[in-house]
Amino acid sequence: MRVFTCKNRFEDMMTCIYDAWEYALKHGHGNVKLMREPVIQYSFADEYVHIEADEEKTKKVVRSIIRSISYGAYIYVYYATLYYEDTLDDIYRFLNIGFREGAKVTTMLTEPSVIRMMEYKRKVGNEIHYSREFIRFNSIDNKVYVCHWEPKCDIIYMAATHFADRMPSEHFMIIDDNRKYAVIHPADGEMYLTDLSEEELLRLKQTEQYADEYRNLWSTFFETIGIKQRENAKCQRNMFPIWMRKHAVEFMDGKNEKMK
Amino acid sequence: MFELQAGLSVQEKLHILADAAKYDVACTSSGVDRKGGKGMLGNARACGICHSFAADGRCISLLKILMTNHCVYDCRYCINRVSNDVPRATFTPEEICELTIEFYKRNYIEGLFLSSGVLKNPTYTMEKMCEALALLRGKYQFNGYIHVKTIPGASDELLAMAGLFADRISVNLELPTEASLKKLAPNKSFQSIINPMAKVSNTIAENRLALGKSAHMERSWGNQYLRGSIFAVGNGGIERDDNDKIVKNHLSDVSENNISNTDKNGIVTSDNSGVLDLSGMKELSMYGSTNHIRQFAPAGQSTQMIIGASGESDYTLLQTTQKLYQSFDLKRVFYSAYIPINEDSALPSLDTAPPLLREHRLYQADWLLRFYGFQADELLSEDKPDFNVQLDPKCDWALRHLDIFPIEVQTASYDMILRVPGIGPRSAKRIMQARRYGSLNYDSLKKMGVVLKRAHYFITCGGHMMFKTPIEENYITRQLTAVNAKENWQVTHTEQYRQMSLFDDFGVS
């Protein structure tokens, strides 16, 4: 079996699918496997091929998914590429059925790869929604709004599209602390992505400690609005999981954290 | 009215006025999709966005504040009643706007929820609130979500103005019957609550038609396939004539059945309650973000009722709820478990626990009405006026109708599948889609999101049940009660127990 591996980026993955498909046309889809790097455990029986990103091939794959299957299917594929675990082989199997069956593939939930793709889309979609809810911007003198976020899936660009619509005339940036890159939105301008060096990241970390009177006001509001007689920390944790609270102003520095 | 302590800081005011507003339930930002625009601030999403969750587990979506907690009324259940000695404060319109805008930019909130005590008189109060909203929409170009509570008794012009600025507008019904309202809120009359509600409902419908939409509010996707749904045509919903004025909004039914057992004349007159005149509001467009006039309350209207302060049964509450959806096309009805804050002979004593499980059951039933095609009469009846404490309303209904179960998921209709406990609108939709291409099995049902621990008593898949289950009411009741027990315990026992820890409790480190 030949295993096609690639980096964890959209273009790389699409190119990987293209090359694997090309190989499979001669040798059969059953003799192909796709993997995201890093490969943890190599097997003796398989042959590993590393694929580099190629813009043309990426465009071809995206175009044929949209044209021959549906835009909905493309969203499934795109969301699956953002997922934090290796979904590449599932995407490949999903496309396999998709190019055979057409647009109805997204509803064929009795197929294992389709239901897994649905699950990825749901998880990534939910996390995008969580980011819309729980992201907090730190205001730097009302000029720039900076946000740190540590999502599981690679979703800060999708989150930023929401805020670009919401605050088109503000400068803001959303930083993925783990993946070390940021989405930057200049006021009334186009958004772009940029990688961050360690020093830049350290400097940007300080924004979370920046003095801002509205942080206190918000904490006051948050503490006041709960009803004492109805206290229910378990429900609160269900709705706002602890791992997402790291950058939320109202929970920062162990405030309002009821671990019991 | 005067402030005892002059010169309160914004922080102190926020503390007082958020504390006074916390008993209001509706903190939703749903129902309207709106794009942002250059130079403006804000957009809105129909699904609604919660931004935090308070210590009681309730969502914080909007900046929920009162404009003032001064009040000339003396409603028995309310913390802000005139006879209570509490710290009072008033926000200026500018302060409300600044707080909203700055919180919004930091993504703390989704918009503003503005309510108020009655300062001087309803019209004066409403005027002040409209001033704040006009400032927010105009000077600050705020395009996010606004929910405004109207003050019963305010003039029509102000009601129209509030609706044009806000996304959702609401009048609190507070209590489901006229008798209890008279007893607990002596300054409010049923008329003064129902009248604006009907007017707003008519105006929303007329405004929607003028914009080329259907007169009815959007409902969840599944309702179009549910013949028995409370929103379906001919099920006692709103009937309109050619001009789409409400001909008969079934208010009279409401009055006969529940709302007013004592006084029929009380609310029948609001049959021809008319429409608010929006034509005089043209000049509002100068405040608005666009050239054209804003849509009137695009996210509809809602209301709220207090549970457990007066003696109504669940049946009365649920029937009132259904009538409210049908006759006023309300988007939501909220319930608020009564929390004893005032000592009063007309109210439950101060050590009464809030009826949280009852509130939970009512919300479950409310969902069954809005998403599952149930009617109030199916869930409860005169003989059985209260919900089962042990079982949720859907399981309870299914157990009383064991004659139609088990159903075959491969062939059953959508509305039948939706009635199986453990299957919701999403998993029902997935089942409908998936079974067109292949046969289902229990494994795939589980992956589609069906809660089999409840559902497996009521379905067959490919002709057989998951386990060998006797279709006996007693047996299944016992099993389901055990499944529900943990959940019920969590709702009723919010106090926390935990294991002692050397590190936290004894400071060992």
Interface residues (C-beta under 8 A of the other chain):
Chain A: K104 T107 M108 L109 T110 E111 I115 E119 H129 R132 E133 F134 I135 R136 F137 N138 S139 Y145 C147 F163 D165 R166 M167 P168 S169 E170 D188 Y214 N216 L217 W218 T220 F221 F222 E223 T224 I225 G226 I227 K228 Q229 R230 E231 N232 A233 K234 C235 Q236 N238 M239 F240 A248 V249 E250 N256 K258 M259 K260
Chain B: V10 Q11 L14 H15 A18 D19 A21 K22 Y23 K35 G36 G37 K38 G39 M40 L41 G42 N43 R45 C47 I49 C50 H51 S52 F53 A54 A55 D56 G57 R58 C59 I60 L63 K64 L99 E102 F103 K105 R106 N107 Y108 G144 A337 I339 A353 P354 L356 R430 Q433 A434 R436 Y437 G438 S439 L440 S444 K447 M448 Q490 T494 E495 Q496 R498 D504
